[in-house]
Amino acid sequence: MSDFLKQFGSDLEKNVPGFIAVSIAEIQTGMSYFSLSAVADFDPELASAFNLEVVKAKMNAVSALGLKNQVVSDIMITLSSQIHIIDISENNLYMIYLAVDSTKANLGMTKATLNKYKKEIASKL
């Protein structure tokens, strides 16, 4: 499993323009399975821990609004110079947190790369 996750991180770092950091975390516990940062002072585990609260709040909102058969697939947060993408597994057990430089990112390519790995990660975690 760790070889697969290392390959995942390496592929993102190499193939996602503007890659800053990535983390894979379990939603219920917040436990990080993997993290990688291309920026020394950017802690992807800490960032995913804080963004886990965003995910839980959105899931609670969907439930409170009675939006039956609706699931949160992803959340995108746009900052002044970064884009943070939170991609949630179909079974709602884990999330992929990815930060990219907004001046270099290609969102279509980034989402396609994440989707390529999303199901494979779910089957291996």
SEBA-666080 format. One record per residue: residue number from 0; y, x, z of N, C-alpha, C in turn. Coordinates in nm, 2 decimals, decimal comma, m for minus. Atoms other than C-alpha are relative to their C-alpha. Example, Ala and Ser with C-alpha at 12.3 -4.5 7.8 and 13.67 -1.06 7.14 Angstrom:
REM SEBA-666080
(0 (m0,12 0,09 0,00) (m0,45 1,23 0,78) (0,12 0,09 0,00))
(1 (m0,11 m0,09 0,00) (m0,11 1,37 0,71) (0,11 m0,08 0,08))
***
This chain:
REM SEBA-666080
(0 (m0,12 0,08 0,00) (0,00 0,00 0,00) (0,13 0,09 0,00))
(1 (m0,12 m0,08 m0,01) (0,25 0,27 0,09) (0,03 0,07 m0,13))
(2 (m0,03 m0,06 0,13) (0,20 0,44 m0,25) (0,06 m0,11 m0,09))
(3 (m0,05 0,11 0,08) (0,27 0,10 m0,42) (0,15 m0,02 0,03))
(4 (m0,14 0,02 m0,05) (0,59 0,06 m0,21) (0,09 0,12 m0,04))
(5 (m0,07 m0,12 0,04) (0,70 0,42 m0,28) (0,03 m0,01 m0,15))
(6 (m0,02 0,02 0,14) (0,65 0,35 m0,65) (0,11 m0,11 m0,03))
(7 (m0,10 0,10 0,01) (0,85 0,03 m0,62) (0,14 0,05 0,02))
(8 (m0,13 m0,06 m0,03) (1,14 0,21 m0,46) (0,05 0,10 m0,10))
(9 (m0,03 m0,10 0,10) (1,13 0,49 m0,70) (0,04 m0,07 m0,14))
(10 (m0,03 0,07 0,12) (1,13 0,25 m1,00) (0,14 m0,07 0,01))
(11 (m0,13 0,06 m0,01) (1,43 0,06 m0,86) (0,11 0,11 0,00))
(12 (m0,10 m0,11 0,00) (1,62 0,38 m0,79) (0,03 0,06 m0,14))
(13 (m0,01 m0,06 0,13) (1,55 0,51 m1,14) (0,05 m0,10 m0,10))
(14 (m0,02 0,10 0,11) (1,58 0,18 m1,34) (0,11 m0,10 0,03))
(15 (m0,11 0,09 m0,03) (1,85 m0,02 m1,16) (0,13 0,07 0,00))
(16 (m0,13 m0,07 0,00) (2,20 0,09 m1,26) (0,08 m0,03 0,13))
(17 (m0,08 0,03 m0,12) (2,42 0,13 m0,95) (m0,08 m0,01 0,13))
(18 (0,09 0,01 m0,12) (2,12 0,14 m0,71) (0,06 0,06 0,12))
(19 (m0,05 m0,06 m0,13) (2,24 0,19 m0,35) (m0,12 0,00 0,10))
(20 (0,11 0,00 m0,10) (1,95 0,08 m0,13) (m0,09 m0,12 m0,01))
(21 (0,09 0,11 0,00) (1,65 m0,15 m0,09) (m0,08 0,00 0,13))
(22 (0,09 0,01 m0,12) (1,44 m0,28 0,20) (m0,08 m0,13 m0,02))
(23 (0,09 0,11 0,00) (1,14 m0,51 0,22) (m0,03 m0,04 0,15))
(24 (0,01 0,04 m0,14) (1,13 m0,71 0,55) (m0,08 m0,13 0,01))
(25 (0,07 0,13 m0,03) (0,91 m0,98 0,70) (0,11 m0,10 0,06))
(26 (m0,11 0,09 m0,04) (1,13 m1,29 0,75) (m0,02 m0,05 0,15))
(27 (0,02 0,05 m0,14) (0,97 m1,42 1,08) (0,04 0,10 0,10))
(28 (m0,02 m0,10 m0,10) (0,98 m1,09 1,27) (0,12 0,10 m0,03))
(29 (m0,10 m0,10 0,04) (1,24 m0,88 1,08) (m0,06 0,14 m0,02))
(30 (0,06 m0,13 0,02) (0,99 m0,60 1,06) (0,01 0,05 m0,14))
(31 (m0,02 m0,06 0,14) (1,07 m0,36 0,77) (m0,13 0,07 m0,04))
(32 (0,12 m0,07 0,06) (0,78 m0,26 0,55) (0,03 0,12 m0,08))
(33 (m0,04 m0,11 0,08) (0,98 m0,03 0,34) (0,15 0,00 m0,02))
(34 (m0,14 m0,01 0,03) (1,33 0,10 0,29) (0,03 0,13 m0,07))
(35 (m0,04 m0,12 0,08) (1,50 0,35 0,06) (0,15 m0,01 m0,02))
(36 (m0,14 0,00 0,03) (1,87 0,45 0,03) (0,04 0,12 m0,08))
(37 (m0,06 m0,11 0,08) (2,05 0,66 m0,23) (0,13 0,05 0,06))
(38 (m0,13 m0,03 m0,07) (2,36 0,67 0,00) (m0,03 0,04 0,14))
(39 (0,03 m0,06 m0,14) (2,33 0,88 0,32) (0,04 m0,09 0,11))
(40 (m0,05 0,08 m0,12) (2,54 0,65 0,54) (m0,03 m0,16 m0,02))
(41 (0,03 0,14 0,02) (2,39 0,32 0,41) (m0,14 m0,03 0,06))
(42 (0,12 0,03 m0,07) (2,11 0,19 0,64) (m0,06 m0,13 m0,05))
(43 (0,05 0,12 0,06) (1,90 m0,06 0,44) (m0,08 m0,09 0,10))
(44 (0,07 0,08 m0,11) (1,69 m0,16 0,75) (0,10 m0,08 0,08))
(45 (m0,10 0,07 m0,08) (2,00 m0,25 0,95) (0,06 m0,11 m0,09))
(46 (m0,06 0,10 0,09) (2,15 m0,43 0,65) (m0,10 m0,12 m0,02))
(47 (0,10 0,12 0,02) (1,83 m0,64 0,59) (m0,01 m0,07 0,13))
(48 (0,01 0,07 m0,13) (1,81 m0,72 0,97) (0,12 m0,10 0,01))
(49 (m0,11 0,09 0,00) (2,16 m0,87 0,95) (m0,01 m0,11 m0,10))
(50 (0,01 0,10 0,11) (2,10 m1,05 0,62) (m0,12 m0,09 0,02))
(51 (0,11 0,09 m0,04) (1,78 m1,19 0,77) (0,06 m0,13 0,06))
(52 (m0,07 0,12 m0,06) (2,01 m1,42 0,97) (0,06 m0,09 m0,10))
(53 (m0,05 0,08 0,11) (2,17 m1,54 0,65) (m0,11 m0,08 m0,07))
(54 (0,11 0,07 0,06) (1,83 m1,62 0,50) (m0,05 m0,11 0,10))
(55 (0,05 0,10 m0,10) (1,72 m1,81 0,82) (0,10 m0,12 0,00))
(56 (m0,10 0,10 m0,01) (2,05 m2,00 0,83) (m0,01 m0,09 m0,13))
(57 (0,01 0,08 0,13) (2,01 m2,11 0,46) (m0,12 m0,08 0,00))
(58 (0,12 0,07 m0,01) (1,65 m2,21 0,52) (0,02 m0,12 0,09))
(59 (m0,03 0,11 m0,10) (1,76 m2,42 0,82) (0,09 m0,10 m0,07))
(60 (m0,09 0,10 0,07) (2,04 m2,58 0,61) (m0,07 m0,08 m0,10))
(61 (0,08 0,08 0,10) (1,80 m2,68 0,33) (m0,09 m0,10 0,08))
(62 (0,08 0,10 m0,08) (1,57 m2,84 0,60) (0,09 m0,11 0,06))
(63 (m0,09 0,10 m0,06) (1,86 m3,01 0,78) (0,05 m0,10 m0,10))
(64 (m0,05 0,08 0,10) (1,99 m3,15 0,46) (m0,11 m0,09 m0,06))
(65 (0,11 0,08 0,05) (1,65 m3,30 0,39) (m0,03 0,02 m0,15))
(66 (0,02 m0,04 0,14) (1,62 m3,12 0,05) (m0,15 0,03 m0,02))
(67 (0,14 m0,02 0,01) (1,25 m3,18 0,01) (m0,04 0,07 m0,13))
(68 (0,06 m0,07 0,12) (1,05 m2,96 m0,23) (0,10 0,11 m0,05))
(69 (m0,09 m0,11 0,04) (1,34 m2,71 m0,24) (m0,02 0,12 0,09))
(70 (0,02 m0,13 m0,07) (1,30 m2,35 m0,14) (0,11 0,09 m0,04))
(71 (m0,10 m0,10 0,03) (1,55 m2,07 m0,12) (m0,07 0,12 m0,08))
(72 (0,06 m0,10 0,08) (1,46 m1,83 m0,40) (0,07 0,14 0,01))
(73 (m0,08 m0,13 m0,02) (1,74 m1,57 m0,37) (0,14 m0,04 0,04))
(74 (m0,13 0,01 m0,04) (2,08 m1,52 m0,23) (0,08 0,12 m0,05))
(75 (m0,08 m0,11 0,05) (2,35 m1,31 m0,39) (0,14 0,00 0,07))
(76 (m0,13 m0,01 m0,07) (2,65 m1,18 m0,19) (0,08 0,11 m0,08))
(77 (m0,08 m0,09 0,08) (2,93 m1,02 m0,39) (0,12 0,05 0,09))
(78 (m0,11 m0,06 m0,07) (3,16 m0,78 m0,21) (0,09 0,06 m0,10))
(79 (m0,10 m0,06 0,09) (3,46 m0,59 m0,35) (m0,06 0,10 m0,09))
(80 (0,05 m0,11 0,09) (3,25 m0,30 m0,48) (m0,16 0,00 0,00))
(81 (0,14 0,01 m0,01) (2,89 m0,40 m0,41) (m0,05 m0,14 m0,02))
(82 (0,07 0,13 0,00) (2,64 m0,68 m0,48) (m0,12 0,02 0,08))
(83 (0,12 0,00 m0,08) (2,37 m0,76 m0,23) (m0,08 m0,12 m0,04))
(84 (0,09 0,10 0,05) (2,07 m0,95 m0,36) (m0,11 m0,01 0,10))
(85 (0,11 0,03 m0,09) (1,82 m1,11 m0,12) (m0,09 m0,08 m0,07))
(86 (0,10 0,07 0,07) (1,51 m1,21 m0,30) (m0,11 m0,04 0,09))
(87 (0,10 0,05 m0,10) (1,27 m1,43 m0,10) (m0,13 m0,03 m0,07))
(88 (0,13 0,03 0,05) (0,90 m1,45 m0,16) (m0,03 m0,15 m0,01))
(89 (0,03 0,14 0,02) (0,75 m1,78 m0,28) (m0,06 m0,06 0,12))
(90 (0,06 0,05 m0,12) (0,56 m1,81 0,04) (0,09 0,01 0,12))
(91 (m0,10 m0,01 m0,11) (0,88 m1,75 0,25) (m0,04 0,10 0,11))
(92 (0,04 m0,09 m0,10) (0,71 m1,46 0,44) (0,08 0,13 0,00))
(93 (m0,08 m0,12 0,00) (0,92 m1,17 0,33) (0,11 m0,01 m0,09))
(94 (m0,12 m0,01 0,09) (1,24 m1,07 0,16) (0,02 0,14 m0,05))
(95 (m0,04 m0,13 0,06) (1,35 m0,79 m0,07) (0,16 0,00 0,01))
(96 (m0,15 m0,01 0,00) (1,71 m0,68 0,01) (0,04 0,12 m0,08))
(97 (m0,04 m0,11 0,09) (1,88 m0,48 m0,26) (0,15 0,00 m0,01))
(98 (m0,14 m0,02 0,02) (2,23 m0,34 m0,27) (0,03 0,09 m0,12))
(99 (m0,04 m0,07 0,12) (2,39 m0,22 m0,59) (0,15 0,01 m0,01))
(100 (m0,14 m0,02 0,02) (2,73 m0,09 m0,70) (0,04 m0,10 m0,11))
(101 (m0,03 0,11 0,09) (2,90 m0,38 m0,87) (0,06 0,05 m0,13))
(102 (m0,06 m0,05 0,12) (3,08 m0,16 m1,12) (m0,10 0,06 m0,10))
(103 (0,10 m0,06 0,09) (2,75 m0,02 m1,26) (m0,12 m0,10 m0,02))
(104 (0,12 0,09 0,00) (2,50 m0,31 m1,20) (m0,01 m0,08 m0,13))
(105 (0,03 0,10 0,11) (2,34 m0,51 m1,48) (m0,09 m0,10 0,07))
(106 (0,07 0,10 m0,08) (2,24 m0,83 m1,29) (m0,13 m0,05 m0,07))
(107 (0,12 0,04 0,07) (2,00 m0,94 m1,56) (m0,12 0,10 0,01))
(108 (0,10 m0,10 m0,01) (1,81 m0,62 m1,56) (m0,05 0,02 0,15))
(109 (0,03 m0,01 m0,14) (1,82 m0,60 m1,18) (m0,10 m0,12 0,04))
(110 (0,08 0,11 m0,03) (1,68 m0,95 m1,14) (m0,14 0,00 m0,07))
(111 (0,13 m0,01 0,07) (1,41 m0,89 m1,40) (m0,09 0,10 0,07))
(112 (0,08 m0,11 m0,07) (1,30 m0,57 m1,22) (m0,05 m0,06 0,13))
(113 (0,05 0,05 m0,12) (1,28 m0,75 m0,89) (m0,11 m0,11 m0,02))
(114 (0,10 0,10 0,03) (1,09 m1,04 m1,04) (m0,14 0,06 m0,04))
(115 (0,12 m0,07 0,04) (0,84 m0,80 m1,19) (m0,08 0,04 0,12))
(116 (0,07 m0,05 m0,12) (0,75 m0,67 m0,84) (m0,02 m0,11 0,10))
(117 (0,00 0,10 m0,11) (0,80 m0,99 m0,63) (m0,14 m0,05 0,02))
(118 (0,13 0,05 m0,02) (0,46 m1,14 m0,69) (m0,10 0,10 0,04))
(119 (0,09 m0,11 m0,03) (0,28 m0,81 m0,68) (0,01 0,04 0,15))
(120 (m0,03 m0,04 m0,14) (0,44 m0,73 m0,34) (m0,07 m0,11 0,09))
(121 (0,05 0,11 m0,08) (0,34 m1,08 m0,21) (m0,15 0,01 0,01))
(122 (0,14 m0,01 0,00) (m0,02 m1,02 m0,30) (m0,05 0,12 0,08))
(123 (0,04 m0,12 m0,07) (m0,03 m0,68 m0,13) (0,04 0,01 0,15))
(124 (m0,05 m0,01 m0,14) (0,16 m0,75 0,20) (m0,09 m0,10 0,08))
***
